[in-house]
Amino acid sequence: MSATQKAHIFHSFGLDQLKLEEVPMPEPGPGELLIRMKASSLNYRDLLMVTGNYNPRLKMPLVPCSDGVGVVESTGDGCKTKPGTRVSPIFARTWHDGPPFREMLKRTHGGPLNGTLQQFMVVPEADVVEVPEQLSDVEAAALPCAGLTAWSALVERGPVKPGEKLLILGTGGVSTFALQFGKILGAEIIVTSGSDDKLQRAKDMGAHHLINYRSSPNWDREVFKLTGGQGVDHIVEVGGVGTLEKSIRSVRPGGSIYLIGVLAGKEAPLDLTPVLMQDIRIQGVVVGSRRSFQNMNRAVDVHSIKPTVDQVFSFEDAVKAFEYLKGGSHFGKVCISIQ
């Protein structure tokens, strides 16, 4: 009888369709690693993938989640990585360096390739990165997408320079990483949130200015006041078109908006005139390469950065973890421990 493992799989769209199933144990081929997964972390992309709002033509069945960390259990022929090494699969297989390319979008974990929400997975040795020893498994599991996306925006695409003004929307996974990276880069940081409790936590992490967008719905005016009417140099934009217009009004002429998420919507009327007239750069950010991941890990190690983990769910309670993420009350990352 062949060996089996457990994995969360959906055969049709909907959180109620995500089931824990017993499936065959994968075996590593030449140049591949068998990884015993220890933890996974959730991104909004994962929720959209499971519910059918990311790619309605997605091929199923599928194991969700792009982020995770595990320990090498065994190796195929030709591998140099030793069993017991702790690694994370990179988001997009074969994206090792340089700018993104079209083919790599077909090789991303958690859709269209099977993801990390399983006890074991096989990944090419070339497509993993060792993670900082100082981090726990759930902390390390937060790095591959949320951490690297924030790093790519502020360091690879920016770069943010000391003394520059950085506006960060929200306090989710990417946003809390952006706060941590912005701090070590020496930026003056403004954070928005609809919760005073979350804003206080952001202040404790190093934010210089706080804006509650519920009590100040015209938060772009508050940004203008805080910057002496000049606007910020950089914006981490996770809301999408629902917040982009205010972000355009908040950035200085020649400034940069890093478009990362669509939490506040994907479609809406938008006046692009200020973008043209003020030389504003709107830069899409899609995670990052293996090299960028390694660079980020060195910074995480040197500065003793601890990813912000809001709550950890058991492997059996993965659906509850997705529901918690969907509720939007989290601060930082929602993680799943895999035993």
C-alpha positions in Angstrom: 0.0 0.0 0.0 1.4 3.4 -1.0 2.1 6.1 1.6 -0.4 8.9 2.0 -0.5 12.4 3.5 -3.2 14.9 4.3 -3.9 18.1 2.3 -6.6 20.8 2.1 -8.1 20.6 -1.3 -11.0 22.3 -3.1 -12.7 20.7 -6.1 -15.1 23.6 -6.7 -15.1 27.2 -5.5 -16.2 28.3 -2.0 -14.8 28.1 1.5 -17.3 25.4 2.3 -15.7 23.3 -0.5 -12.2 23.4 1.1 -11.8 19.9 2.6 -9.1 18.0 4.4 -8.3 14.9 2.3 -5.9 12.0 2.3 -3.8 12.0 -0.9 -0.8 10.0 -2.1 2.6 11.0 -0.7 4.7 12.8 -3.3 8.2 11.6 -4.1 11.1 13.8 -5.2 12.6 13.3 -8.6 16.1 14.4 -9.7 16.8 17.9 -8.5 13.8 18.0 -6.2 13.2 18.2 -2.5 10.5 16.5 -0.4 9.5 19.1 2.2 7.7 18.3 5.4 5.6 21.5 5.8 5.6 23.1 9.2 3.5 26.2 8.7 1.6 28.2 6.1 0.4 31.8 6.1 -2.7 33.3 4.4 -2.8 36.1 1.9 -5.9 37.7 0.5 -4.9 36.2 -2.9 -5.5 32.7 -1.3 -9.0 33.7 -0.2 -9.8 35.0 -3.7 -8.4 31.8 -5.2 -10.6 29.5 -3.1 -13.7 31.6 -3.6 -13.2 31.9 -7.4 -12.7 35.6 -7.4 -9.1 35.5 -8.6 -9.3 33.2 -11.5 -12.7 31.8 -12.4 -11.1 29.5 -14.9 -8.7 27.9 -12.4 -8.1 24.2 -12.9 -9.2 22.1 -9.9 -8.7 20.2 -7.7 -6.1 22.5 -6.0 -4.2 22.7 -2.8 -4.3 26.5 -1.8 -1.8 28.9 -0.3 1.4 30.3 -1.7 3.3 30.9 1.6 4.8 28.3 3.8 7.9 26.9 5.5 9.1 23.3 6.1 12.0 21.0 6.7 13.6 19.0 3.9 12.6 15.4 4.5 14.5 13.8 1.6 16.1 14.7 -1.7 16.2 13.5 -5.2 19.4 12.8 -7.2 21.8 15.6 -7.7 20.6 17.8 -4.8 23.1 19.5 -2.4 20.5 20.5 0.3 20.8 18.4 3.4 17.8 16.8 5.0 16.7 18.8 8.0 17.3 22.2 6.3 14.4 24.6 6.9 13.3 26.2 3.6 10.4 28.2 2.0 9.3 27.6 -1.5 9.4 30.7 -3.6 6.2 32.2 -4.9 6.9 31.7 -8.6 9.0 28.7 -9.7 11.9 29.6 -12.0 11.8 33.3 -11.1 15.3 33.5 -9.7 16.4 37.0 -10.6 15.5 40.0 -12.7 12.1 41.4 -13.6 8.9 39.2 -13.7 8.1 37.4 -16.9 4.9 36.0 -18.3 5.8 32.3 -18.0 6.5 32.6 -14.3 2.8 33.5 -13.7 1.9 30.0 -14.8 4.2 28.5 -12.0 2.9 30.2 -8.9 2.1 28.1 -5.8 -1.4 28.1 -4.5 -2.7 28.5 -8.1 -2.2 27.3 -10.7 0.3 25.0 -8.9 -0.6 23.2 -5.7 0.3 25.2 -2.7 1.6 24.9 0.9 -1.5 23.8 2.8 -0.4 20.1 2.9 1.8 18.0 5.1 4.3 17.3 2.4 5.2 18.9 -1.0 7.8 18.4 -3.6 9.6 21.5 -5.0 12.7 21.9 -7.2 15.8 22.6 -5.2 16.3 25.7 -7.3 13.0 27.1 -6.1 13.5 27.2 -2.4 15.2 29.6 0.0 16.6 29.0 3.5 14.9 31.2 6.1 16.4 33.0 9.0 17.1 30.8 12.0 15.8 33.4 14.5 12.2 33.1 13.3 9.6 30.5 14.4 7.9 28.4 11.7 4.8 30.6 11.6 6.9 33.8 11.5 9.0 32.4 8.6 5.9 31.3 6.8 4.9 35.0 6.5 7.9 35.9 4.4 7.5 34.5 0.8 4.6 36.8 -0.3 3.7 39.4 2.2 7.2 40.1 3.4 8.7 40.0 -0.1 6.0 42.2 -1.7 6.7 44.9 0.9 10.4 44.6 0.4 10.1 44.7 -3.4 8.0 47.9 -3.2 10.2 49.8 -0.8 13.7 48.5 -1.7 13.6 47.0 -5.2 11.1 49.4 -6.8 11.6 52.5 -4.6 14.0 52.7 -3.1 12.8 54.6 -0.1 15.5 56.9 1.2 16.1 58.1 4.8 13.9 61.0 5.7 11.4 60.4 2.9 7.7 60.3 3.8 6.0 56.9 3.4 2.2 56.4 3.6 1.0 52.8 4.4 -2.6 51.9 4.0 -3.9 49.4 6.5 -2.4 47.0 9.0 -2.5 43.7 7.2 0.4 41.4 6.3 2.0 43.5 3.6 1.3 46.7 5.5 2.9 45.6 8.7 6.0 44.4 6.8 6.1 47.8 5.0 6.1 49.5 8.4 9.0 47.4 9.6 11.1 47.8 6.5 10.2 51.5 6.3 11.5 51.9 9.8 14.9 50.4 9.0 15.1 52.5 5.8 14.7 55.6 7.9 11.4 56.8 6.5 8.9 59.1 8.2 5.9 56.8 8.3 2.1 57.5 8.2 -0.3 54.6 8.8 -4.0 54.5 8.1 -6.6 52.2 9.7 -10.2 52.1 10.7 -9.3 51.0 14.2 -7.7 53.1 16.9 -6.4 50.0 18.6 -4.6 48.9 15.4 -3.2 52.4 15.0 -1.8 52.3 18.5 -0.1 49.0 17.7 1.3 50.6 14.5 2.6 53.5 16.7 4.2 51.0 19.0 5.9 49.5 16.0 7.4 52.8 14.9 4.8 54.7 12.9 5.2 58.5 13.3 1.7 59.6 12.3 -1.7 57.9 12.5 -4.9 58.5 10.6 -8.2 56.8 11.3 -10.0 56.7 8.0 -13.4 56.1 9.7 -13.3 59.3 11.8 -11.4 61.1 8.9 -13.0 59.7 5.7 -11.1 62.4 3.7 -7.8 61.0 4.9 -6.0 62.5 1.9 -6.5 65.9 3.4 -5.0 64.7 6.7 -2.0 63.4 4.8 -1.7 66.8 3.1 -1.7 68.6 6.5 0.9 66.2 8.0 3.2 66.8 5.0 2.9 70.6 5.0 0.9 70.5 1.8 3.6 68.7 -0.1 2.3 65.1 -0.1 4.2 61.9 0.6 7.1 60.4 -1.4 5.8 56.8 -1.4 2.5 55.0 -0.8 1.9 51.3 -0.2 -1.5 51.0 -1.8 -3.4 47.8 -0.8 -7.0 49.1 -1.4 -7.1 49.2 -5.2 -9.3 51.6 -7.0 -11.5 52.1 -3.9 -8.6 54.1 -2.3 -6.4 54.9 -5.3 -8.0 58.3 -6.0 -7.2 59.5 -2.5 -3.7 58.0 -2.8 -3.2 60.0 -6.0 -4.2 63.1 -4.0 -1.8 62.2 -1.2 1.4 61.7 -3.1 3.8 64.5 -4.1 4.5 65.4 -7.7 7.0 62.8 -8.9 6.1 60.5 -6.1 5.4 56.7 -6.3 2.4 54.6 -5.5 3.0 50.9 -5.2 -0.2 49.1 -6.2 -0.3 45.8 -4.3 -3.9 44.9 -3.3 -7.5 45.3 -4.3 -9.1 45.1 -0.8 -11.4 48.1 -1.5 -12.4 47.1 -5.0 -11.1 46.3 -8.5 -13.3 48.6 -10.7 -14.4 52.2 -10.3 -14.3 55.5 -12.3 -10.9 57.1 -11.9 -9.5 60.5 -13.0 -6.0 60.0 -14.2 -5.3 63.6 -15.0 -3.3 64.2 -11.8 -1.1 61.2 -12.6 -0.1 62.8 -15.9 0.1 66.4 -14.8 2.2 65.6 -11.7 4.4 62.9 -13.0 3.1 60.4 -10.5 4.4 56.8 -10.8 1.9 54.0 -10.2 3.9 50.8 -9.9 2.3 47.3 -9.7 4.2 45.0 -7.4 4.0 41.2 -7.8 6.0 39.6 -4.9 9.7 39.2 -6.0 12.4 36.9 -7.3 14.5 34.3 -5.4 17.4 36.8 -5.2 15.2 39.5 -3.7 13.9 36.9 -1.2 17.5 36.1 -0.1 18.3 39.8 0.1 15.3 40.4 2.3 16.1 37.5 4.6 19.6 39.0 5.2 17.9 42.3 6.3 15.4 40.4 8.4 18.3 38.6 10.1 20.6 41.7 10.6 17.8 43.9 12.0 16.2 41.0 14.0 12.8 41.7 12.4 10.0 39.5 13.7 7.0 39.2 11.3 3.8 40.3 12.9 1.6 37.3 13.5 -2.0 38.0 14.6 -3.3 34.5 15.1 -2.3 30.9 14.5 -4.8 28.2 13.6 -4.4 24.4 13.6 -4.1 22.5 10.4 -7.5 21.0 10.9 -9.0 24.5 11.4 -7.8 25.9 8.1 -11.3 27.0 7.0 -11.7 28.9 10.2 -8.4 30.7 9.4 -9.7 31.7 6.0 -13.0 33.0 7.6 -11.0 35.0 10.1 -8.9 36.5 7.3 -12.1 37.3 5.4 -13.5 39.2 8.5 -10.7 41.7 8.3 -10.0 42.1 12.0 -6.5 40.8 11.9 -3.3 42.9 12.5 -0.5 41.4 10.5 -0.5 37.8 9.4 -3.0 34.9 9.8 -1.0 31.6 10.0 -1.7 27.9 10.1 0.5 25.4 12.0 1.0 22.1 10.1 1.7 19.1 12.3 
